[in-house]
Amino acid sequence: MSRLAPSILTSNLLQITQNCRSDMHQPDEQGLIARVVGDHLDNAFGERIDEDAIKKGYQEFVVILERDEEHVECFNLATLISLAREAAIERTRYVLAKKS
């Protein structure tokens, strides 16, 4: 699981993507660069990138977002998927509640 509290994780994600479109179309045109390291999907170790884990083939996927050399954030891919799922579930609940 992420080592960051969900509110901090969300805040960091919103901050580094603040100049991007909400649908994240062409974020490179807003200066956002993404790299991914890792070899499997899990979130037991959070956003940590560990050279030993890379060598042993046990590095969880980590998304590295970079807006400039000074603004870099790392996010565990499984945790990002979790955030997206939670948002989708909440949106579905909201839509269903409005219909009833």
MONOR-V556546 format. One line per field, one symbol per residue. phi: phi as a letter, one per 40 degrees, with the letter a starting at -180 (. if undefined). A space follows every 50 residues. Layout:
phi->???
This chain:
phi->.dcccdccdcccccccbdcccccfcfcccbgcbbbbbhbacabcbgccbb dcccccgbcccbcbbbcaccbbbbbccccccccccdccccccdccccccc
